[in-house]
Amino acid sequence: MKIVFWSNVNERCGVTANLAAISVASVIRYPYSIITMENRLRHHNLGRAYMGNSQPGQLQEVGSNYYDGNGIEGLMRKIYRGDYHSDTLKLYLNEIIQDHLYYIPQGRVIHNEVFDYEFDRCIQTLFSLIEEKADICIVEATSHSSLSTKIILDEADLIVVNLCQNQIILEDFFLNYSSLIHKAIFIISGYRTNSRLNCRRIASEYNIQLENIIPIPDNEMYQCAFQNGSVVEYVYRNYFLTKDHPNYIFIQSIKKAAYVMIKKAELLTKLKEMPMCGR
């Protein structure tokens, strides 16, 4: 299964923070193995959320150099040159949760435009390598104009659209990206229950199913964990909280998002496979 976390605006709707927490919650509850990655290079990426300031380890393979990079850039270069085999991917994976959650780290040694070009040329092969290794691939796709984002959105079995209670952002998505709705669920980040744009209002105004909208409130403790690279510890520590705990509502929203994401992806994948079965 290919799942994409995406927003129509950049850095406004907590895409990285949501993906980090939901991916951890998913492997706690479900038996799937998940590989996560991004299609843009930046300093505060998923790797920092999972592992803090840890840098990708040096590859123990001849041919890895500074220009290639030791993260996803190096992997792209190998695929681009045709210098890969079925076991190449595992050399570039960081194991976040044993046997369940993996991350393809970034070396950040090339320019984003070069990386995007190579990512776009290699994405189909990369997806094939990931499908051999894991049950689910989750990609954080940039909202900026990007060669690779379009093909990633097209290839996705499910798109997790990250929005917020801002009329302009909502209008922009539903006006300009309505073609994505049929395979999307919606996260409303920084959710405020007293806002005029509550979940029921959004569902009614934009004609989408309420069950496909997941509100995620702000949580100061989680934001600290996200900034400090301790997302895994935070989710594990809070996963079984009782209702009287101040983090309960937030962690329940993350657990619900993981449930809706996995179940929706399973359903869409089955529907996608049905025409093939009838041939």
Residue pairs with C-beta under 8 A, 6 or more apart in sequence:
1 135
1 136
1 137
1 157
1 158
1 265
1 266
1 269
2 127
2 136
2 137
2 139
2 155
2 156
2 157
2 158
3 136
3 137
3 138
3 139
3 156
3 157
3 158
3 159
3 160
3 261
3 265
4 138
4 139
4 140
4 141
4 152
4 153
4 156
4 158
4 159
4 160
5 15
5 18
5 19
5 138
5 139
5 140
5 141
5 160
5 162
6 15
6 140
6 141
6 143
6 149
6 153
6 159
6 160
6 161
6 162
7 13
7 15
7 143
7 161
7 162
7 163
8 143
8 161
8 163
8 169
8 172
8 173
8 176
8 177
9 143
9 169
9 172
10 142
10 143
10 144
12 164
12 166
12 169
13 162
13 163
13 164
13 169
13 187
13 189
13 190
14 162
14 164
14 189
14 190
14 216
15 140
15 162
16 44
16 45
16 46
16 49
16 140
16 226
17 49
17 222
17 223
17 226
18 160
18 162
18 187
18 189
18 216
18 257
19 36
19 46
19 138
19 140
19 160
20 46
20 49
20 50
20 226
20 231
21 222
21 226
21 231
21 234
21 235
21 254
22 160
22 254
22 257
22 258
22 261
23 34
23 36
23 101
23 138
24 96
24 97
24 101
24 231
24 232
24 235
24 236
25 235
25 239
25 254
25 255
25 257
25 258
26 32
26 34
26 136
26 258
26 261
26 262
27 33
27 34
27 97
27 100
27 101
28 235
28 236
28 239
29 255
29 258
29 259
29 262
30 258
30 262
32 100
32 134
32 135
32 136
32 262
33 99
33 100
33 101
33 102
33 133
33 134
33 135
33 136
34 100
34 101
34 102
34 134
34 135
34 136
34 137
34 138
35 93
35 102
35 103
35 104
35 130
35 133
35 134
35 136
35 137
35 138
36 46
36 101
36 102
36 103
36 104
36 137
36 138
36 139
36 140
37 46
37 72
37 103
37 104
37 137
37 138
37 139
37 140
38 45
38 46
38 72
38 106
38 139
38 140
38 141
38 142
39 116
39 119
39 123
39 139
39 140
39 141
39 142
39 146
39 148
39 149
39 152
40 112
40 115
40 116
40 142
40 144
40 146
41 73
41 106
41 108
41 110
41 112
41 115
42 106
42 108
43 108
45 106
46 103
46 140
47 54
47 56
47 94
47 103
47 105
47 106
48 229
49 226
49 229
49 231
50 94
50 96
50 103
50 229
50 231
50 232
51 94
51 96
51 103
51 229
52 228
52 229
52 230
53 229
54 229
55 105
56 70
56 71
56 94
56 105
56 106
56 107
57 70
57 94
58 64
58 70
59 70
59 74
59 91
59 92
60 91
61 91
63 83
64 70
64 74
66 109
67 77
67 109
67 110
68 74
68 77
68 78
69 77
69 106
69 107
69 108
69 109
69 110
70 92
70 105
70 107
71 92
71 104
71 105
71 106
71 107
71 108
72 92
72 104
72 105
72 106
72 107
72 119
73 106
73 107
73 108
73 109
73 110
73 115
73 118
74 92
74 107
75 84
75 88
75 89
75 92
75 104
75 126
76 115
76 118
76 119
76 122
76 126
77 118
78 84
78 88
79 122
79 125
79 126
79 129
80 118
80 121
80 122
84 125
84 129
86 129
86 132
88 129
89 129
89 130
89 132
89 133
90 133
92 104
92 105
93 102
93 103
93 104
93 133
94 102
94 103
94 104
94 105
95 101
95 102
96 102
96 103
96 232
97 232
102 133
102 134
116 146
116 147
116 148
117 147
119 126
119 147
119 148
120 146
120 147
120 148
120 151
123 148
123 151
123 152
123 155
124 151
124 155
127 137
127 155
130 137
131 137
136 265
139 152
139 156
141 148
141 149
141 152
141 153
142 149
143 149
153 159
153 180
156 183
157 183
157 265
157 268
157 269
157 272
158 183
158 184
158 185
158 261
158 264
158 265
158 268
159 180
159 183
159 184
159 185
160 184
160 185
160 186
160 187
160 257
160 261
161 173
161 177
161 180
161 184
161 185
161 186
161 187
162 187
162 189
163 169
163 170
163 173
163 186
163 187
163 188
163 189
164 188
164 189
164 190
165 188
165 190
165 191
165 192
165 195
165 197
165 198
166 197
167 197
170 197
170 202
170 206
174 181
174 206
181 208
183 268
184 212
185 212
185 213
185 214
185 260
185 261
185 264
186 202
186 208
186 212
186 213
186 214
187 214
187 215
187 216
187 257
188 199
188 202
188 213
188 214
188 215
188 216
189 216
190 216
190 217
190 218
191 199
191 215
191 216
191 217
191 218
191 253
192 217
199 210
199 213
199 215
200 210
202 208
202 213
203 209
203 210
203 213
211 260
212 260
212 264
214 253
214 256
214 257
214 260
215 253
216 250
216 253
216 254
216 257
217 249
217 250
217 253
219 247
219 250
221 234
221 246
221 247
222 231
222 234
222 247
222 250
225 231
225 233
225 234
235 251
235 254
238 245
238 247
238 250
238 251
239 251
239 255
241 247
241 248
241 251
242 248
